Amino acid sequence: MKDTLNNLQLLFTAIGGYLGYFLGGLDGFIYALVTFVVIDYITGIMAAIVERKLSSEIGFRGIFKKVLIFLLVTVGNIIDKNLVGTGGAVRTAVIFFYISNEGISIIENSIRIGLPVPEKLKNVLEQLQNKEEDN
């Protein structure tokens, strides 16, 4: 039993190190992105249940999109580290782009469920999205 726990701990440590390296570290931007991605997926499922449109095919497509978001963050990080050489501008731009997209999707899902959404929150996310599209 102890060997199994040690092997499991080693596996999670290796995965965490690998992801941390390729994602450019586990900073506040990544934590925010993970949070937005998870909340978007959960609210999407909730909206589908309310609308009686829950589908495993659509759910898997959503998971694939979420995985692709993190692969694109990895691409941005590799560009920063290996082509640009310093900083994290591309990685950060990719993260902000997807945080704004996920935030807007969360608002859309909330509206689909019937929850009123503060106008200020909508405006902030739209401004963030417009700013990233201009860059």
N, C-alpha and C positions, 0 to 999 in steps of 0.2 A: 504494500500500500504506500509506504514511504517513497519507494522508487518511482511509483506512478506519479505521485505528487511532485517529486523533484523533476521528472521528465516533463510534466505539464508546465511547471514553472519555467523550465528552460525553454520550452517551446514558445510560451507567451513572451518571455524576455527577448528571444530571437526575433519574433514577429514585431514586437514593439521597437526594437533597435532598427530593424530593417525599414519599417514604416517611418520612424522618426528621421532616419537618414534621407530617405527618398522624398519625404514630404517637406524636408527642410527644417525639421525639428518640431517638437510639440509645443508651440507657443499659443498665445491667446487667439491668434487668427485661426489656427487649425481647430482649437476648441470651439470657437464660435461657429466655424463651418460645420463641424460634426454636429453641434447642437441644432443648427438650422436644418441640416439634412435629415436628422432623426425626427424633428418636429414636423417637417414637411411630409415625410413618409407616413407618420402616424395620422396627421390631419387628413391626408389624402385617403387613407383607409377609412377614417371616420366619415368623410364626405361620401365615399362610395357606398358605405353601409346605409347612410341616411337616404341616398338616392336609389338604393337597391341596384347598384351597378358593380358590386364587388366581383372581381374576376382575378383568378390566379395569373392569367396571362398578362393582364395589365400590371399586376403587382410585381411580377418578375421583370417586366420591362422597366418599371420604376426602379427596382434594385439595380439593374444594369446601368441605368442612367446615373444613379448615385455612385456606383463604382467608377464610372467614367469620369465623374467630377474629380475624384481623388487621383485618377491617373493623369488628368490634365494639370492638376496642381504639381504632380511629380514632374511632368514635362516642363512646366514653368520653373521649377526649382533646378532642374538639370540645365536649362538655358542660362539661368542666373549663375550657377556655379561653374559651368564649363565653357560657356560662350562669352558671357558678359564678364565673368571673373569676380565680380564683387557685388555685394548688396543682394537684395531680394525683391527688386521692383517687379519683375515679371510674375513671380510666384504670388506676391501680394496683390497684384492687379487681377490675377486669375481668381484668387480667393475672394476678393471683394466683389467681383462680377457674380460669382456663384452665391455668395451670401445675399446679395440683393435679389437675385433671381429666386432663391429659395424663400426669402422673406416675402416677396410678392406672391409666390405660390401658397405660402401659409395663409396670407390674407385672403386669397381667392378661395382656398379650402374652407376657411372660417365663414366666409360669406355664403358658400354653398351649404354649410351646415345650418346657417341662419343666425350666426352671431354677429352683432354689430361691431364694426372695427373703427377705432379712432382715426379720424381724417389725418391727424398729424403723423401717425405711424405710416399710413399710406404715402404721404408726401415725402417723408424721410427716405423710405425705400426707393421710391421713384427717382428722387434726386441722386441717390447713390448709384442707381442703375444708369442714369443719364451721364453721370460723371465718368463712370467706367467705360461707357460706350464712346465717349469723346476721347478717351486715352487710347 
